Amino acid sequence: MADRGFRAVVPNITSDPETGIGRWTDTQVAAAIREGRRPDGSLIGPPMPIDVYRHISDRDLAAIVTYLRTVPPVRHAVIEPSTYPFPLASHGPPAARVPDPPQDDPVARGAYLAGPLAHCTDCHTPPLANEQRDWSRTGAGGVPFEGPWGVVVSRNITPDREHGIGGWTDEQIIRALLQGVSADGRRLAPPMSGRTSVWAQLSQRDLSDLVAYLRSLPPQRP
Ligand code: HEC
């Protein structure tokens, strides 16, 4: 990934003991995901969205670690370092205990899905300096993504009728996720379109809670 002035090289996270994370303890793997810190104390930089991963619940974090342990080891040394033209900011103190979101509150549950789990809000919230996000404008879009497809900028997914998705039906929002198609029928580009198969695994309830959350956001204009 070589956009926005930094070059991040994705490390091996299989259970290979030499070139992956096979020797890390569960606590160390959990700290890397939720606190952005490696066992040697170094900080993990963008695009790992630690800001939102800090809110992954204890239960989901444990499940992710358990899953990573089942990934077959692949021996693949990644030696090129990531390079950032800015100092990496500490992600803050260890997240103490994070409960699951309330199950009887669609907006809160949708916020949890849209943040820590699917990180819609990370990609769709305008950047500040050094890859921080302007959370006072959550969902306003404007993050550039560069890849073989060219440069694609994330869109405004707040309920503003003119600039966001306020005029979209629930079905159109869900179709954007599951089929990668905008309300006007335009095919969405990566990295949005590349995730349709992942989002296809969301339940009906997950999808309607996500929509409830998006509709609860304060509308944003450019
Ligand atoms: C990796 C970054 C990334 C993630 C994660 C992501 N998006 Fe997107 N999204 C984009 C980009 C970039 C576009 C613009 C694509 C284009 O214009 O072709 C986009 C487009 C959209 C659109 C279409 C808007 C329009 O006006 O056409 C919707 C709706 C949307 N995203 C909702 C979501 C939701 C909901 C989630 C979480 C489930 C999500 N996105 C997660 C990057 C992302």
Residues whose N, C-alpha, C, O or C-beta is under 5 A from the ligand:
A	BS01	HEC	A118 H119 C120 C123 F145 V152 V153 S154 R155 N156 I157 A176 S182 R187 L188 A189 P190 P191 M192
